[in-house]
């Protein structure tokens, strides 16, 4: 009987490390229609660092960056990046109100 472990990936493949999964693909978009332009406007005119950071995180997801890449670039914990991603998915751009 051949018992292949379900914990090991197929030869020649590997499991992605946590925080490195891409959230977008070429055929899909992370942001809702119209939100990208609004986020660019928020980023350019942000009156607070928190709004600027939120917009930057969401635009980075749209560009295909991983959570880890975003976190390293903006010097924030991966958990914070994930938090703002989840908040956007729940609330949309109302998180800037």
Residue pairs with C-beta under 8 A, 6 or more apart in sequence:
9 15
17 68
19 66
19 67
19 68
19 71
19 78
20 66
20 67
20 68
20 69
21 66
21 67
22 64
22 65
22 66
23 30
23 61
23 64
23 66
23 67
23 85
24 30
24 61
24 62
24 63
24 64
29 62
30 58
30 61
30 62
31 39
31 58
31 61
31 62
32 92
35 58
35 92
35 93
36 59
36 62
38 93
39 55
39 58
39 59
39 62
39 93
40 55
40 59
42 51
42 52
42 54
42 55
42 93
42 96
43 52
43 55
43 56
43 59
46 52
46 55
51 96
53 74
53 76
53 84
54 84
54 95
54 96
55 96
56 74
57 70
57 74
57 81
57 84
57 85
58 84
58 85
58 88
60 69
60 70
60 73
61 70
61 85
65 73
67 78
67 81
67 82
67 85
68 78
70 76
70 81
71 77
71 78
71 80
71 81
74 81
84 95
87 95
88 95
